[in-house]
């Protein structure tokens, strides 16, 4: 069973950080004429 603090850290790293990165980069990409944001994931530990 995963402890809630470990779950929170994993979620913060894998989901929240990704969203913050997109929020930061998307306006810059839009203002420069467009582009793509590609998110990848892995099950590796």
C-alpha positions in Angstrom: 0.0 0.0 0.0 1.3 3.4 -0.9 1.6 6.1 1.8 -0.4 9.3 1.1 2.8 11.4 1.3 4.5 9.3 -1.3 1.4 9.5 -3.5 1.4 13.3 -3.1 5.0 13.5 -4.1 4.5 11.3 -7.2 1.4 13.3 -8.2 3.1 16.6 -7.7 6.1 15.5 -9.9 4.2 13.7 -12.6 1.0 15.7 -13.0 1.3 19.2 -11.4 4.8 19.8 -12.7 3.7 18.9 -16.2 0.7 21.2 -16.1 2.9 24.1 -14.8 5.4 23.5 -17.5 2.6 23.6 -20.2 1.1 26.8 -18.7 4.5 28.4 -18.8 5.5 27.4 -22.3 2.2 27.5 -24.2 2.0 31.3 -24.4 5.6 31.5 -25.6 4.9 28.9 -28.3 1.7 30.6 -29.3 3.4 34.1 -29.5 6.3 32.7 -31.6 4.0 31.4 -34.3 2.9 28.0 -33.0 4.4 24.6 -32.2 3.8 21.5 -30.3 4.1 20.3 -26.7 4.8 16.6 -26.4 4.6 14.9 -23.1 5.9 11.4 -22.6 5.9 9.0 -19.7 7.6 5.9 -18.5 6.9 3.1 -16.1 10.6 2.9 -15.3 11.6 3.5 -11.7 
